[in-house]
């Protein structure tokens, strides 16, 4: 595991943007599960600014979701709304490469199984980039979940729902019903990039210590 400590949130965004852009430049058809939430917001803004002066061709990317909320949250995806607005709107990724969760599916278990199959059919995810929750949950895998689980429906803790509602940008109604890449799905990716946060032994993110290629970018200025 490689850990990069940024001086502050702005530097974290710069490092993360460079990492994202570099992976796409190295593999234009990159299959990547991309993050949402407050930590990636600065990264997407940095990437959008750089696109005017040093453009990257994102058009061939395969863009997957990390997790999302289910109705009564927005039927087009609470977190996907952010990804669409803050990344896809300017990156010009071919719409055929967009792979959001179908959060309003009648059978969420079947939808999640199909999502796993879609990932397998393209040979797996090249990169999963995601933030770390305040209780160190990874995607929407809350503390106490097994390390060998795949993509599935979950229920968020009340504390996680409250944390989502503290964001400066609210994408719609928030609820505890969600779908998420499982820890096993994340671990199967060729690379995992974690934005913001320490890794400790008693939380879901601790599984990443066993990943052969994991980069953690953390904001040193926000840590005691």
Order of alpha helices (4+ residues) and beta strands (2+ residues): beta-alpha-beta-alpha-beta-beta-alpha-beta-alpha-beta-beta-alpha-beta-alpha-beta-beta
